């Protein structure tokens, strides 16, 4: 099991990648949570994850 969770100091979620079980079940275990919903995806590699964080933070 894995989870990569990114939120700001006000606890606003930017994203969370994980492979936790869901109810109702998803078509695959790997997915991404955003404020827009849940999307099926593969687990990101660490460099891509860090790039996403930098892009969201405006760095």
C-alpha positions as CSV (number, residue, x, y, z in Angstrom):
1,X,0.0,0.0,0.0
2,X,1.2,3.5,-0.7
3,X,0.0,7.1,-0.5
4,X,1.5,10.4,-1.6
5,X,-0.6,13.2,0.0
6,X,-0.1,16.9,-0.7
7,X,-2.0,19.7,1.0
8,X,-1.5,23.3,2.1
9,X,-1.2,24.7,5.6
10,X,-5.0,25.2,5.7
11,X,-5.4,21.5,5.0
12,X,-6.8,22.0,1.5
13,X,-6.0,18.9,-0.5
14,X,-4.1,19.4,-3.7
15,X,-3.7,15.7,-4.5
16,X,-3.3,12.2,-3.0
17,X,-2.1,9.2,-5.0
18,X,-2.9,5.9,-3.4
19,X,-3.9,2.3,-3.9
20,X,-6.3,1.9,-1.0
21,X,-9.5,0.0,-1.5
22,X,-12.6,2.0,-2.2
23,X,-16.4,1.6,-1.8
24,X,-17.7,1.4,-4.4
25,X,-14.8,-0.4,-5.9
26,X,-12.7,1.3,-8.6
27,X,-11.7,-0.4,-11.8
28,X,-8.0,-0.6,-10.6
29,X,-6.3,0.0,-7.3
30,X,-4.1,2.9,-8.3
31,X,-5.8,6.3,-8.4
32,X,-5.5,10.0,-7.6
33,X,-7.7,12.2,-5.4
34,X,-8.1,15.9,-6.3
35,X,-10.7,18.5,-5.4
36,X,-12.3,17.6,-8.8
37,X,-12.7,14.0,-7.9
38,X,-11.0,10.6,-8.2
39,X,-9.1,9.6,-11.3
40,X,-7.6,6.3,-12.3
41,X,-3.8,6.6,-12.8
42,X,-0.6,4.7,-12.1
43,X,1.7,5.4,-9.2
44,X,3.9,8.4,-10.0
45,X,7.7,8.1,-9.9
46,X,9.2,10.4,-7.2
47,X,10.8,12.9,-9.7
48,X,7.4,13.3,-11.4
49,X,5.7,13.7,-8.1
50,X,8.1,16.4,-7.0
51,X,7.7,18.2,-10.3
52,X,3.9,18.2,-9.7
53,X,4.4,19.7,-6.3
54,X,6.7,22.4,-7.6
55,X,4.3,23.3,-10.4
56,X,1.4,23.6,-7.9
57,X,3.5,25.7,-5.5
58,X,4.5,28.1,-8.3
59,X,8.2,27.3,-7.9
